[in-house]
Amino acid sequence: MASSLFFSSSSSSSLPSARSDLRDPSGGDRRARVSLPLPLPRRGRGRGRGWRSAAAGGGAGRRYKGTAMREEALTEMIERKVAEAMEACAGEEGQASDGCRVAWDEVEEVSQAKADLRRRRAETHADPLEPFCRHNPDSDECRVYDD
C-alpha cells in the first residue's frame, strides 16, 4: 500500500510552486491526497523473491499501477472526446463543419494513443526499472547484493 500525505494549501513553505492541480476547484476544503511511491524491495537479503525473479516469470500477468491508471485515463478521455464529437456534429450543418472533423480527429488521436500503450505493454515484458538501470548502473535502485 502506498503511504499518503495530507497537507493544507496554507502551508506553502514546503510545497512546490506549481501546485495548481492539487487545489480543490470548488474553493472548499483545499486538502489534497498525495500518493508516495512504494519503497523498492531489498534484494539479496533472503526476504521474499525479489523484483528480478518476479519480473522473470513469477509476475507474468501483472501490470503496474501506473500503466493501469494511464489506460483508465485514456479510456475516460476517449469517452469524453466521443461525447464532444457527437455534440459538434449534431444536426445537418454540424456533420459538414470543420469543428466536427476536428472533434473526430481528436477521438482518433486519443484512441491511437491507447492502442500504442497496449502495443508497448504487450511488446515489453521487462521490469520498468531495467531501462533506468541500463543507463544508471551505479544508482542505489540498481544495486544487486550477493549473499
Secondary structure as UniProt FT lines:
FT   STRAND          4..8
FT   TURN            9..10
FT   HELIX           20..22
FT   TURN            25..26
FT   STRAND          31..35
FT   HELIX           50..53
FT   HELIX           54..58
FT   TURN            59..61
FT   HELIX           65..88
FT   HELIX           91..96
FT   HELIX           98..123
FT   HELIX           129..135
FT   TURN            137..138
FT   HELIX           140..142
//
